[in-house]
């Protein structure tokens, strides 16, 4: 994928409940019926069902596989063939995908390096901070147990993931871009104040665009 495609697939992965890149790559055209995506996770073999919203279709249609002979939905595995041949295409696409995500991380100045799995971690942690029960998050991610979900939720702080999500959304959404620029201006102003008084500590709170943040600042990261 190109840099722009990598950005879009990262966002699509987040929209699709943090779908792993391997499952995204192997989605089939027949997996969509009546505006509903039904696919089987490669890792667990479990079936997942996701209603496709307009903002998901916008990205899917942009990268639909135009090869009528290919069973795959997206232009990730470009040529259908034997299992080993298709696996090589997937592995090559994954390497390039992560390479482009690393470039995006550097370009955006992110503290968290973007990888193919950050979208999945982001979806899980932000869902938790919106008071979604862990049982539902676990089901959404198709985890075998809630303990696996807790491991995901411990990986990054909610503030780090909120920053990542806002920055990525700002690339494609004007409202998010406006919010991100406002936060960046606020960060610059706060940094100026910190330089004037080194005893002050800088703390930046980044809410999700269009959503109200709890006065308590959200649940934060789960601890043992």
C-alpha positions in Angstrom: 0.0 0.0 0.0 1.0 3.6 -0.5 1.4 6.1 2.4 -2.2 7.4 1.8 -3.6 3.9 1.6 -1.8 2.9 4.8 -3.3 5.8 6.5 -6.8 4.9 5.3 -6.5 1.3 6.1 -5.4 2.2 9.6 -8.5 4.3 10.0 -10.7 1.5 8.5 -9.1 -1.0 10.9 -10.2 1.2 13.8 -13.7 1.7 12.4 -14.0 -2.1 12.0 -13.5 -2.7 15.7 -9.7 -3.0 15.4 -9.7 -5.6 12.7 -6.2 -7.1 12.4 -4.4 -6.5 9.1 -4.3 -10.2 8.2 -8.1 -10.3 8.5 -8.5 -7.1 6.5 -6.2 -8.4 3.8 -8.2 -11.7 3.5 -11.7 -10.2 3.5 -13.7 -11.6 0.7 -16.3 -9.9 -1.5 -18.8 -12.5 -0.3 -18.2 -11.5 3.3 -20.5 -8.5 2.7 -24.3 -9.2 2.6 -27.0 -6.6 3.0 -24.6 -4.0 4.2 -23.2 -6.3 6.9 -19.7 -7.6 7.1 -19.4 -11.2 8.4 -15.9 -12.6 8.5 -14.0 -15.3 10.4 -11.0 -14.3 12.5 -7.9 -16.0 11.3 -6.4 -16.3 14.8 -9.4 -17.7 16.7 -11.8 -18.9 13.9 -14.6 -17.0 15.5 -17.2 -15.2 13.4 -17.6 -11.4 13.7 -20.5 -9.3 12.3 -20.1 -5.6 11.7 -22.8 -3.3 10.2 -21.1 -1.1 7.6 -21.6 2.6 8.1 -21.1 5.3 5.4 -17.7 6.3 6.7 -16.6 2.7 6.4 -17.9 2.4 2.9 -16.1 5.6 1.9 -12.7 3.9 2.5 -13.7 0.4 1.3 -14.9 1.7 -2.0 -11.7 3.6 -2.5 -9.7 0.4 -2.3 -12.0 -2.2 -3.7 -10.3 -4.9 -5.7 -11.2 -4.3 -9.3 -10.0 -7.8 -10.4 -13.3 -9.7 -11.2 -11.4 -13.0 -10.8 -10.1 -12.2 -7.3 -12.2 -13.3 -4.3 -10.7 -10.6 -2.1 -12.5 -7.4 -1.2 -9.5 -5.0 -1.0 -6.4 -4.3 -3.1 -4.0 -5.8 -0.6 -3.6 -9.3 -2.0 -3.6 -8.3 -5.6 -3.3 -11.6 -7.4 -5.2 -14.7 -6.4 -3.0 -17.8 -6.5 -1.8 -20.7 -4.3 -1.9 -20.3 -0.5 1.9 -19.8 -0.4 1.8 -17.2 -3.1 -1.0 -15.3 -1.5 0.8 -15.5 1.9 3.9 -13.9 0.3 1.7 -11.0 -1.0 0.2 -10.5 2.4 3.5 -10.5 4.2 5.0 -8.1 1.7 2.0 -5.8 2.2 2.2 -6.0 6.0 5.9 -5.0 5.9 5.1 -2.0 3.7 2.1 -1.1 5.8 4.1 -1.0 9.0 6.8 0.9 7.2 4.4 3.6 6.1 2.8 3.8 9.6 6.2 4.4 11.0 6.7 7.2 8.5 3.3 8.7 9.6 4.4 8.4 13.2 7.5 10.4 12.5 5.7 13.0 10.3 3.1 13.6 13.0 5.6 13.6 15.8 3.8 10.8 17.7 5.2 9.5 21.0 3.5 6.2 20.2 4.9 4.5 17.1 2.0 3.4 14.9 1.9 -0.3 13.9 -0.8 -2.5 12.4 -2.0 -3.4 15.9 -2.2 0.1 17.4 -5.7 0.7 15.8 -6.9 -2.4 17.6 -5.4 -1.3 21.0 -6.9 2.2 20.4 -10.4 0.8 19.7 -10.3 -1.3 22.9 -8.9 1.4 25.2 -11.2 4.2 24.0 -14.2 1.9 24.3 -13.2 1.2 27.9 -12.8 4.8 28.7 -16.3 5.4 27.3 -17.6 3.0 30.0 -18.3 0.1 27.7 -18.2 -3.1 29.7 -15.1 -5.2 29.3 -17.3 -8.1 28.4 -18.6 -6.2 25.3 -15.2 -5.0 24.3 -13.9 -8.6 24.6 -16.8 -9.8 22.4 -16.1 -6.9 19.9 -12.5 -7.9 19.6 -13.4 -11.7 19.5 -11.1 -12.4 22.4 -11.2 -15.9 23.9 -11.3 -14.4 27.4 -11.7 -11.1 29.1 -8.1 -11.4 30.6 -6.8 -11.0 27.0 -8.8 -7.8 26.7 -7.4 -6.5 30.0 -3.9 -7.1 28.6 -4.8 -4.9 25.6 -6.1 -2.2 27.9 -2.9 -2.1 29.9 -0.7 -1.6 26.8 -1.1 2.2 26.3 -2.4 5.1 28.4 -5.7 6.5 27.4 -4.1 9.9 26.8 -1.6 8.5 24.4 -4.2 6.7 22.4 -6.6 9.7 22.4 -3.8 11.8 20.8 -3.1 9.1 18.2 -6.8 8.8 17.3 -7.3 12.6 17.0 -4.2 13.0 14.9 -5.2 10.2 12.5 -8.8 11.5 12.3 -7.4 15.0 11.6 -5.9 13.7 8.3 -9.3 13.0 6.8 -11.9 14.8 8.9 -12.1 18.7 8.8 -13.7 18.9 12.3 -11.0 16.7 13.8 -8.4 18.7 12.0 -9.7 21.9 13.5 -9.8 20.3 17.0 -6.2 19.0 16.5 -4.9 22.4 15.5 -6.6 23.9 18.5 -4.9 21.4 20.8 -1.6 22.0 19.1 -1.9 25.7 19.7 -2.8 25.0 23.3 0.3 22.8 23.7 2.6 25.5 22.3 1.1 28.0 24.8 1.5 25.6 27.6 5.1 24.8 26.6 5.9 28.5 26.7 4.6 28.7 30.2 6.6 25.7 31.3 9.8 27.2 30.0 9.1 30.3 32.0 8.6 28.3 35.2 10.4 24.9 35.2 8.6 23.9 38.4 5.3 23.7 36.6 4.3 20.3 35.1 2.7 20.1 31.6 -0.4 18.0 31.2 -2.4 18.0 28.0 -5.9 16.5 27.9 -7.0 15.5 24.4 -10.8 14.6 24.2 -12.2 12.8 21.3 -13.8 15.1 18.7 -17.5 15.6 19.2 -17.5 13.7 22.5 -17.7 14.9 26.1 -15.1 13.8 28.4 -15.9 12.7 32.0 -15.0 15.3 34.6 -12.9 12.6 36.2 -10.9 12.4 32.9 -12.0 8.8 32.1 -11.1 5.5 33.6 -7.5 5.5 32.4 -5.5 2.4 32.1 -6.5 -0.7 34.0 -4.0 -1.9 36.6 -3.7 -5.3 38.2 
